[in-house]
Amino acid sequence: MSPHVTDRYCVFGNPVAHSKSPFIHAAFAAQTDEQIEYTAIAAPLDNFAGAWREFVAQGGRGANVTIPFKEEAFRLCDTISSRARRAGAVNTLLLGKNGLTYGDTTDGIGLVRDLARQGVKLTGARILVLGAGGAVRGVLEPLLAETPASLHIANRTAEKAARLARDFADLGAITGGGFKDVTGGFDLVINGTSASLSGELPPLPDGLFATDATAYDMMYGAEPTVFLCWAGARGARPLDGLGMLVEQAAESFFQWRGKRPDTAAVMATLRESL
Ligand code: NDP
C-alpha cells in the first residue's frame, strides 16, 4: 500500500502571521472531506520565486498570495487567467500536472459573490469605487461583467483613477477622477482605499448615496470602519469585506480541489472570532 500523502497549500505574504487563510481553508477542507495541509509562509521580500520553488519541491500543490507579492506571483506564472492578466496580479497559484505554474486572481469574483449573497444588485446600478490601487484593479473586470449602469473610480491621486478607467474602457461604462469631482446618487459605493487602516475617511459629499444604497468597505474588523459609520449615518446599508475574504478563498479552494465549500458557515465562525 502506498503511503498517504497530504497535498500541501499555503498563503505567502510578509508579514503573514495575521492571515485568516489557514483557518478558512482548514474549515473548507473539513467540510468537504479533503485531506490537505494549509500553512502561512513568510516569504523573503527579495526572493518570492525561490520560496514558491522550494514549496513545490516539498510537495506544494498551490498557494494564495497576499501583500506584497501579488505582482511578483503574476510574473513567475507560466500561464495566467485573463482576469489576472487584466488585474496585473495573482492571488492564487496552482501547480499543474505538467509541472507548470498557473496563476489566477479570485479577489474580484470574491467581492461580486459576496455582494450577490447579500442581495446587492449590480446590474443597472450606479457604482462608485474609491481607490485605484491593486485591490481596485483586481475587482473592476468582475464588476463590469455584471453590467452596471455606470462605474466611476475616485482616487486621491486623480490620474491613477483616470488611467485605470482607460485601461478597462473596453469592458463597460467606466470613468475616473479625483475625490473633488465626486457627485452623488450612487446605489453602491465600494471603499477600496487603505484609508480605513489608519482610521481616515476620504473626502466625500453628503448626497453620495441614492435611496436604498449599499456602502461596502473592503476592509473588515471587529468594529465598523470610519467609512461604514459615516455611510450608515447617511442611510446606506454598511457591509464590510469579511465576506469578500471568505469568497475569494472559496474560489481558490474550488480551483485546487474542484469542490465548492459552504462559505456562510465559515463566515459566521470567523465573524465571531474577530
Ligand atoms: P494599495 O496600496 O495598492 O492602494 C491603496 C489605495 O488607497 C490607493 O488608491 C491610495 O491612494 C488610497 N489611499 C491610501 N491612503 C489613503 C487616504 N488616507 N485617503 C484616501 N485614499 C488613500 O492597496 P490595496 O489596493 O492592495 O488595498 C486597499 C484596501 O483593500 C486595503 O484596506 C486592503 O486591506 C483591502 N483589501 C481587502 C481584501 C478582502 O479580501 N477583503 C482583498 C484585498 C484588499 P493614492 O493612489 O493616492 O496613493
Residues whose N, C-alpha, C, O or C-beta is under 5 A from the ligand:
A	BS01	NDP	G131 A132 G133 G134 A135 V136 N155 R156 T157 K160 G192 T193 S194 A195 E200 P202 M218 M219 G241 M244 L245
